[in-house]
Amino acid sequence: MMTFGPIIETLLAGEFICSQRFPEYHRQLQDETLQNQINDYLRPLNRTVSQTADGSVFFLSYQTLDKSGREHLRQQFIQTLATLMPLLEWLTLTQEALGHDSTLVPGDTIKLPEWVVACEDNPSLKQRLANLARDRFFNSQAETVDAQIKQIAKRLVEHGYFIQPHTDRPYFIVTGKVDYLMDVIRFIRDEENLPVEETPEQEALL
């Protein structure tokens, strides 16, 4: 009897399995035997379970990169490039606003009131936040810092970078998809040599 069906369904749906969003599935995938069983099942679909360098998140990739797979990846890269700069700016802006020594990592807690106060008290951060919120990825028409940050957080939840443990409490937890994002950025830059422009702050993240 196949006991890993829900994990496969989650992966095939394009989800990223990390300890923040899917703690039980993430724990089970630490078992190499289970991974092999899942990969055996996925082989006819030309898919395999992959993970980030530190194992913080699992996702599906192609087992053999054929012509169809290359075209699919090319489309994914185009989409990634379209969202890359706003996501990098979000990472650097949040790091500066909240006084973190390094970029966000899975498990970090983001408290919206602290983020709001930091941006309201700093004209430079406030302007950068307004520009970021208006980006097509975040698509905010709001004029206030509070509303802009809430829209950014909402979009990050929708795209799997945040989870909100309690809908009535204004704090969010960073998921393992952040590590995946950084791995993709490095791959695009180092392996594919695509034109990813970076500010000095964003370069430091990489």
N, C-alpha and C positions, 0 to 999 in steps of 0.2 A: 504493500500500500504506500503510495507516494505521500509523504508527510510535508513536503516542501512546496506544495502547490501555491499557497498564498505568497510565498517569497517570489516565486517565478512570475506570478501575476503582477506583483508589485514592480518587479524589474522590467517586465515587458511593457508596463504602462509608462515607462520612462522615468520612474522615480529613482531617487538617490537614497540609498539605505544608510543611515548614520545612526549613532546612538541617541541623538536628540529626537529624531522623528520616528524611527522604528527600532527602539532599543532591543526588543526580543529578536527580531530578524537579524539585526546587526550582531547580536551575541551568537546566534546560530551560525552565521556565516564565518565566524572565526574557526569553525571546524573544517579542516581541509577535506575530510572525507565527504562531508555534505556538499562542499563546493564542487568536488569532482562529480558527484551524483547530479547536481544541477547542470553542470557543463555537459554531461552525457545527454541529458534531456534536451539541452539547447542546441546540441551539435547540428541536427538537421535544419535548424533555423539560422545557422551560421552566426551564432552569438555565443559569447562567453562572459563569465563574471570577471570584472576587473575591479581594481581598487586604487585609491590614491597611494602615494609613496609611503605614507605613514599608516595606511589602513583605516583611516577615519571614515571613509565612505565607500560603498560598493555600488557599482552600476554595470550596465551591459555595454559591451563593445563588440566589434566584429571579430570573429575567429579568423577568417581569411578575408583580406581586404581586396575584393574583386571590383570590377568596374562599377557595379551598382552600389557597392559599399563606399567607394571613393566619391561617387556623386553625392551620396547621402551625407558623407562627412563634409564635403565641400559646402553644401547648403547649411550644415550646422555651423561651420566656420563663419559663413557670411552672417548668420544670425548672431553668433557670438561677437563678431566685430562690431555689430550694430549696437550691442549693449555693453561692450567692454569698457568704454571710457566713462559712462555714468556710474558703472559699478566700481571702477577704480576710484573715481572721485568720491563716491559714497564711503569707501573704505578709508581713504585718507582724511576726509572731512570728519568722519566719526572718531578716528584715532586722535585727531587734533582737538576736537571739541571735548572729548571725554578724558583727555590727558593720558591716554594709553602709551606705554613705551614702545609697543609694537603693534602690528596690524591685528585685526580681529581674528580670533581662532574659535573653533567649535567649542561650545559650552559657555562662551562669554555671555554675560547678561547686559542688555542695553535697557536702561531706564529712561523712558521718554521725557519725564520732567527734567532730568539732569541735562539731556541733550538740548531741550528747549531753552533752558536757562543759559547754557553755555553759548548758544548761537545768538540769543537776544542781547547778551552782554558784550558781544564782539562784532563790530560792524563788518569786518572782513568775512568772518564765518557766516554771518547773516546773509550777506550778498551771495556768497558761494552756495549757501543752502537754497536760496531763491532760484539761482540759475540751475542748480541740480534738479530741484522739484519741477521746473518747467520743461526739463528734458522729456522727449517723447516716451522714454522708457517708464518714467514715473508719472508723467502726464498730470501734473497738479496745476490747477488754476487758482489755488488759494493765495491769499495775500498775507496771512499771518504765519509766523514761525510754527506755532503749534499745529495748525492744519497742514502745513507743508510736510512736517515730520511725520504726522499720522498717515499721510498719503504714501510717503516713501516706505514707511514700515509696512503698510498694507500690501504694497507691491512686492516687497521682499518676502513677505509671507506667501504670496501667490506663487512666487518663483522658487520657493523652497530654501531661501537663505535665512529666514527667521521662522521660529515657531512662537506662538503666544500661549503659554501654559494656562492662563486664566483670562478669558475675554474681558472680564471686568477690572483687570489690573493692567496699568500701562507699562508693562515691561516685556521684553522679548529675549529669546535665547538664540544665539547664532548656531547654525547647523553645520554639519560636515560639508555641505555643498560649497562653502567658502574655500575649503582646501581643494576641492575639485576645480573651482574657478581659477585658483592660483596655478594649479597644474596645467590647465588648458592654456593659460596665458604664457607660461614658460614654453610649452610645446609649440605654440604658434610662433613665438619669438625665436626660439633656438633651433627648432627643427624645420619649420615651414618657411621661415624668413619672411613672414608677412609684415606689411607696414604698420606695426603697432607703435604709435607715437606715445611717449610717456613724459610726464612732467618729472622734475627731480624727485618729488615726493613719491610719485608712483614708481619710479625706478627703484627707490629704496625698498619698496614692497617686494620687488622681484629679486 
